[in-house]
Amino acid sequence: MYLFNNYCVRNIDADFFLDTNFWNILSDIQDPVWVENYKSLK
């Protein structure tokens, strides 16, 4: 649900990150705080 709400990707195995969402996720995954927060999601 988090990926859909923030990057419009419903299924990470089947959907693509499009438009600015692609650049947003690339930027976010380089931030250690974002990575830790993402890992803590249930």
C-alpha distance matrix in Angstrom:
0.0 3.8 5.5 5.2 6.1 8.6 9.9 9.3 8.6 7.1 9.2 10.7 13.9 14.5 13.3 15.0 14.4 16.8 19.1 18.6 15.0 16.8 19.1 16.6 14.7 18.3 19.4 16.6 17.1 20.7 20.2 20.8 19.3 15.9 16.1 17.0 14.3 11.7 13.7 13.8 10.1 10.0
3.8 0.0 3.8 5.4 5.2 6.1 8.1 9.1 8.9 9.0 10.8 11.1 14.8 15.8 14.1 14.9 13.4 15.9 17.7 16.5 12.9 14.8 16.5 13.7 11.9 15.4 16.1 13.1 13.9 17.4 16.6 17.3 15.7 12.3 12.9 14.0 11.1 8.7 11.5 11.7 8.4 9.8
5.5 3.8 0.0 3.8 5.5 5.3 5.3 6.4 5.5 6.8 8.4 8.1 11.9 12.8 10.8 11.1 9.7 12.4 14.5 13.7 10.0 11.4 13.6 11.3 9.3 12.8 14.2 11.8 12.3 15.9 16.0 17.2 16.4 12.7 12.9 14.9 12.7 9.7 12.5 13.8 11.0 12.4
5.2 5.4 3.8 0.0 3.8 5.6 5.4 4.1 4.4 5.0 8.1 9.3 12.8 12.6 10.2 11.0 10.0 11.9 14.0 13.8 10.4 12.5 15.1 13.0 11.7 15.4 16.7 14.7 15.7 19.3 19.3 20.8 19.7 16.0 16.6 18.5 16.0 13.2 16.0 16.8 13.6 14.5
6.1 5.2 5.5 3.8 0.0 3.8 6.0 5.9 7.9 8.6 11.8 12.8 16.4 16.3 13.7 14.1 12.3 13.6 15.0 14.0 10.9 13.8 15.6 12.8 12.3 16.2 16.6 14.4 16.1 19.4 18.8 20.4 18.7 15.2 16.5 18.1 15.2 13.1 16.3 16.6 13.5 14.7
8.6 6.1 5.3 5.6 3.8 0.0 3.8 6.1 8.1 10.2 12.8 12.7 16.5 16.7 13.8 13.2 10.6 11.9 12.8 11.1 8.0 10.9 12.2 9.1 9.0 12.7 13.0 10.9 13.0 16.0 15.6 17.5 16.2 12.5 14.2 16.3 13.6 11.8 15.3 16.1 13.6 15.7
9.9 8.1 5.3 5.4 6.0 3.8 0.0 3.8 5.5 8.7 10.9 10.5 14.0 13.9 10.7 9.6 6.9 8.3 9.6 8.7 5.1 7.8 9.9 7.8 7.3 11.0 12.1 10.9 12.5 15.7 16.1 18.3 17.7 14.0 15.0 17.7 15.7 13.2 16.4 17.9 15.6 17.5
9.3 9.1 6.4 4.1 5.9 6.1 3.8 0.0 3.8 6.4 9.4 10.1 13.3 12.3 9.0 8.8 7.3 8.2 10.2 10.5 7.5 10.0 12.8 11.3 10.9 14.3 15.8 14.7 16.0 19.3 19.8 21.9 21.2 17.5 18.2 20.7 18.5 15.8 18.8 20.1 17.2 18.4
8.6 8.9 5.5 4.4 7.9 8.1 5.5 3.8 0.0 3.8 5.8 6.4 9.5 8.8 5.9 6.6 6.4 8.7 11.7 12.4 8.9 10.1 13.4 12.4 10.7 13.9 16.1 14.8 15.2 18.7 19.7 21.4 21.1 17.3 17.3 19.8 18.1 14.8 17.2 18.9 16.1 17.0
7.1 9.0 6.8 5.0 8.6 10.2 8.7 6.4 3.8 0.0 3.8 6.6 9.1 8.3 6.7 9.1 9.9 12.1 15.2 16.1 12.7 13.8 17.1 15.9 14.1 17.2 19.4 17.7 17.8 21.5 22.3 23.5 23.0 19.3 19.0 21.0 19.1 15.7 17.6 19.0 15.8 15.8
9.2 10.8 8.4 8.1 11.8 12.8 10.9 9.4 5.8 3.8 0.0 3.8 5.5 5.4 5.5 8.5 10.3 13.1 16.6 17.7 14.2 14.4 17.8 17.1 14.6 17.2 19.8 18.3 17.6 21.3 22.4 23.3 23.3 19.7 18.7 20.8 19.4 15.8 17.0 18.8 16.0 15.7
10.7 11.1 8.1 9.3 12.8 12.7 10.5 10.1 6.4 6.6 3.8 0.0 3.8 5.7 5.7 7.4 8.7 12.2 15.7 16.4 13.0 12.3 15.6 15.1 12.1 14.2 17.2 15.8 14.6 18.1 19.7 20.6 21.1 17.6 16.2 18.6 17.8 14.1 15.1 17.6 15.3 15.7
13.9 14.8 11.9 12.8 16.4 16.5 14.0 13.3 9.5 9.1 5.5 3.8 0.0 3.8 6.2 8.4 10.9 14.1 17.8 19.1 15.9 14.7 18.1 18.2 15.2 16.7 20.0 18.9 17.3 20.7 22.5 23.3 24.1 20.8 19.0 21.4 21.0 17.2 17.7 20.3 18.2 18.2
14.5 15.8 12.8 12.6 16.3 16.7 13.9 12.3 8.8 8.3 5.4 5.7 3.8 0.0 3.8 6.9 10.2 12.7 16.5 18.4 15.6 14.7 18.4 18.7 16.3 18.0 21.3 20.5 19.5 22.8 24.7 25.9 26.6 23.1 21.7 24.2 23.5 19.7 20.7 23.1 20.7 20.6
13.3 14.1 10.8 10.2 13.7 13.8 10.7 9.0 5.9 6.7 5.5 5.7 6.2 3.8 0.0 3.8 6.9 9.1 12.8 14.8 12.1 11.6 15.4 15.7 13.7 15.7 18.8 18.3 17.8 21.2 22.9 24.6 25.0 21.4 20.6 23.4 22.3 18.7 20.4 22.7 20.2 20.6
15.0 14.9 11.1 11.0 14.1 13.2 9.6 8.8 6.6 9.1 8.5 7.4 8.4 6.9 3.8 0.0 3.8 5.9 9.7 11.7 9.4 8.3 12.1 13.0 11.4 13.0 16.1 16.2 16.0 19.0 21.0 23.1 23.9 20.2 19.7 22.9 22.0 18.6 20.6 23.2 21.0 22.1
14.4 13.4 9.7 10.0 12.3 10.6 6.9 7.3 6.4 9.9 10.3 8.7 10.9 10.2 6.9 3.8 0.0 3.8 7.0 8.3 5.7 4.8 8.6 9.3 8.1 10.0 12.8 13.1 13.4 16.2 18.1 20.5 21.1 17.5 17.5 20.8 19.9 16.8 19.2 21.7 19.8 21.4
16.8 15.9 12.4 11.9 13.6 11.9 8.3 8.2 8.7 12.1 13.1 12.2 14.1 12.7 9.1 5.9 3.8 0.0 3.8 6.4 5.5 5.5 8.7 9.9 10.2 11.8 14.1 15.0 16.0 18.4 20.2 23.0 23.5 20.0 20.4 23.8 22.6 19.9 22.6 24.9 22.9 24.6
19.1 17.7 14.5 14.0 15.0 12.8 9.6 10.2 11.7 15.2 16.6 15.7 17.8 16.5 12.8 9.7 7.0 3.8 0.0 3.8 5.4 6.0 7.6 9.2 10.8 12.0 13.5 15.0 16.6 18.5 20.2 23.4 23.8 20.5 21.4 24.9 23.7 21.4 24.4 26.6 24.7 26.8
18.6 16.5 13.7 13.8 14.0 11.1 8.7 10.5 12.4 16.1 17.7 16.4 19.1 18.4 14.8 11.7 8.3 6.4 3.8 0.0 3.8 5.3 5.2 6.1 8.7 9.9 10.6 12.1 14.4 15.9 17.2 20.6 20.8 17.7 19.1 22.4 21.2 19.4 22.6 24.6 23.1 25.5
15.0 12.9 10.0 10.4 10.9 8.0 5.1 7.5 8.9 12.7 14.2 13.0 15.9 15.6 12.1 9.4 5.7 5.5 5.4 3.8 0.0 3.8 5.5 4.9 6.1 8.5 9.8 10.3 12.2 14.5 15.6 18.6 18.7 15.2 16.4 19.7 18.3 16.1 19.3 21.3 19.5 21.9
16.8 14.8 11.4 12.5 13.8 10.9 7.8 10.0 10.1 13.8 14.4 12.3 14.7 14.7 11.6 8.3 4.8 5.5 6.0 5.3 3.8 0.0 3.8 5.4 5.4 6.3 8.7 10.0 10.9 13.0 15.0 18.0 18.8 15.5 16.0 19.6 18.9 16.5 19.2 21.8 20.4 22.8
19.1 16.5 13.6 15.1 15.6 12.2 9.9 12.8 13.4 17.1 17.8 15.6 18.1 18.4 15.4 12.1 8.6 8.7 7.6 5.2 5.5 3.8 0.0 3.8 5.5 5.1 6.1 8.5 10.1 11.2 13.1 16.5 17.5 14.6 15.6 19.2 18.8 17.0 19.8 22.3 21.5 24.2
16.6 13.7 11.3 13.0 12.8 9.1 7.8 11.3 12.4 15.9 17.1 15.1 18.2 18.7 15.7 13.0 9.3 9.9 9.2 6.1 4.9 5.4 3.8 0.0 3.8 5.5 5.2 6.1 8.7 10.3 11.2 14.5 14.8 11.7 13.3 16.6 15.7 14.2 17.4 19.5 18.5 21.5
14.7 11.9 9.3 11.7 12.3 9.0 7.3 10.9 10.7 14.1 14.6 12.1 15.2 16.3 13.7 11.4 8.1 10.2 10.8 8.7 6.1 5.4 5.5 3.8 0.0 3.8 5.4 4.9 6.1 8.7 10.1 12.8 13.5 10.1 10.7 14.2 13.7 11.5 14.4 16.9 16.0 18.8
18.3 15.4 12.8 15.4 16.2 12.7 11.0 14.3 13.9 17.2 17.2 14.2 16.7 18.0 15.7 13.0 10.0 11.8 12.0 9.9 8.5 6.3 5.1 5.5 3.8 0.0 3.8 5.5 5.5 6.8 9.4 12.3 13.9 11.3 11.3 15.1 15.4 13.6 15.9 18.8 18.5 21.5
19.4 16.1 14.2 16.7 16.6 13.0 12.1 15.8 16.1 19.4 19.8 17.2 20.0 21.3 18.8 16.1 12.8 14.1 13.5 10.6 9.8 8.7 6.1 5.2 5.4 3.8 0.0 3.8 5.7 5.6 7.1 10.7 11.9 9.8 10.9 14.4 14.5 13.6 16.2 18.7 18.7 22.0
16.6 13.1 11.8 14.7 14.4 10.9 10.9 14.7 14.8 17.7 18.3 15.8 18.9 20.5 18.3 16.2 13.1 15.0 15.0 12.1 10.3 10.0 8.5 6.1 4.9 5.5 3.8 0.0 3.8 5.3 5.4 8.5 9.0 6.2 7.6 11.0 10.8 9.9 12.8 15.0 15.1 18.5
17.1 13.9 12.3 15.7 16.1 13.0 12.5 16.0 15.2 17.8 17.6 14.6 17.3 19.5 17.8 16.0 13.4 16.0 16.6 14.4 12.2 10.9 10.1 8.7 6.1 5.5 5.7 3.8 0.0 3.8 5.4 7.3 9.1 6.7 6.0 9.7 10.6 9.2 11.1 14.0 14.5 17.7
20.7 17.4 15.9 19.3 19.4 16.0 15.7 19.3 18.7 21.5 21.3 18.1 20.7 22.8 21.2 19.0 16.2 18.4 18.5 15.9 14.5 13.0 11.2 10.3 8.7 6.8 5.6 5.3 3.8 0.0 3.8 6.3 8.9 8.0 7.7 10.9 12.5 12.0 13.5 16.3 17.4 20.8
20.2 16.6 16.0 19.3 18.8 15.6 16.1 19.8 19.7 22.3 22.4 19.7 22.5 24.7 22.9 21.0 18.1 20.2 20.2 17.2 15.6 15.0 13.1 11.2 10.1 9.4 7.1 5.4 5.4 3.8 0.0 3.8 5.5 5.3 6.3 8.8 10.1 10.6 12.4 14.5 15.9 19.5
20.8 17.3 17.2 20.8 20.4 17.5 18.3 21.9 21.4 23.5 23.3 20.6 23.3 25.9 24.6 23.1 20.5 23.0 23.4 20.6 18.6 18.0 16.5 14.5 12.8 12.3 10.7 8.5 7.3 6.3 3.8 0.0 3.8 5.5 5.0 6.2 8.6 9.8 10.5 12.5 14.6 18.1
19.3 15.7 16.4 19.7 18.7 16.2 17.7 21.2 21.1 23.0 23.3 21.1 24.1 26.6 25.0 23.9 21.1 23.5 23.8 20.8 18.7 18.8 17.5 14.8 13.5 13.9 11.9 9.0 9.1 8.9 5.5 3.8 0.0 3.8 5.4 5.2 6.2 8.6 9.9 10.8 12.8 16.5
15.9 12.3 12.7 16.0 15.2 12.5 14.0 17.5 17.3 19.3 19.7 17.6 20.8 23.1 21.4 20.2 17.5 20.0 20.5 17.7 15.2 15.5 14.6 11.7 10.1 11.3 9.8 6.2 6.7 8.0 5.3 5.5 3.8 0.0 3.8 5.5 5.1 6.0 8.5 9.9 10.9 14.6
16.1 12.9 12.9 16.6 16.5 14.2 15.0 18.2 17.3 19.0 18.7 16.2 19.0 21.7 20.6 19.7 17.5 20.4 21.4 19.1 16.4 16.0 15.6 13.3 10.7 11.3 10.9 7.6 6.0 7.7 6.3 5.0 5.4 3.8 0.0 3.8 5.4 5.1 6.1 8.7 10.2 13.6
17.0 14.0 14.9 18.5 18.1 16.3 17.7 20.7 19.8 21.0 20.8 18.6 21.4 24.2 23.4 22.9 20.8 23.8 24.9 22.4 19.7 19.6 19.2 16.6 14.2 15.1 14.4 11.0 9.7 10.9 8.8 6.2 5.2 5.5 3.8 0.0 3.8 5.4 5.1 6.3 9.0 12.3
14.3 11.1 12.7 16.0 15.2 13.6 15.7 18.5 18.1 19.1 19.4 17.8 21.0 23.5 22.3 22.0 19.9 22.6 23.7 21.2 18.3 18.9 18.8 15.7 13.7 15.4 14.5 10.8 10.6 12.5 10.1 8.6 6.2 5.1 5.4 3.8 0.0 3.8 5.4 5.2 6.7 10.4
11.7 8.7 9.7 13.2 13.1 11.8 13.2 15.8 14.8 15.7 15.8 14.1 17.2 19.7 18.7 18.6 16.8 19.9 21.4 19.4 16.1 16.5 17.0 14.2 11.5 13.6 13.6 9.9 9.2 12.0 10.6 9.8 8.6 6.0 5.1 5.4 3.8 0.0 3.8 5.4 5.4 8.9
13.7 11.5 12.5 16.0 16.3 15.3 16.4 18.8 17.2 17.6 17.0 15.1 17.7 20.7 20.4 20.6 19.2 22.6 24.4 22.6 19.3 19.2 19.8 17.4 14.4 15.9 16.2 12.8 11.1 13.5 12.4 10.5 9.9 8.5 6.1 5.1 5.4 3.8 0.0 3.8 5.6 8.2
13.8 11.7 13.8 16.8 16.6 16.1 17.9 20.1 18.9 19.0 18.8 17.6 20.3 23.1 22.7 23.2 21.7 24.9 26.6 24.6 21.3 21.8 22.3 19.5 16.9 18.8 18.7 15.0 14.0 16.3 14.5 12.5 10.8 9.9 8.7 6.3 5.2 5.4 3.8 0.0 3.8 6.4
10.1 8.4 11.0 13.6 13.5 13.6 15.6 17.2 16.1 15.8 16.0 15.3 18.2 20.7 20.2 21.0 19.8 22.9 24.7 23.1 19.5 20.4 21.5 18.5 16.0 18.5 18.7 15.1 14.5 17.4 15.9 14.6 12.8 10.9 10.2 9.0 6.7 5.4 5.6 3.8 0.0 3.8
10.0 9.8 12.4 14.5 14.7 15.7 17.5 18.4 17.0 15.8 15.7 15.7 18.2 20.6 20.6 22.1 21.4 24.6 26.8 25.5 21.9 22.8 24.2 21.5 18.8 21.5 22.0 18.5 17.7 20.8 19.5 18.1 16.5 14.6 13.6 12.3 10.4 8.9 8.2 6.4 3.8 0.0
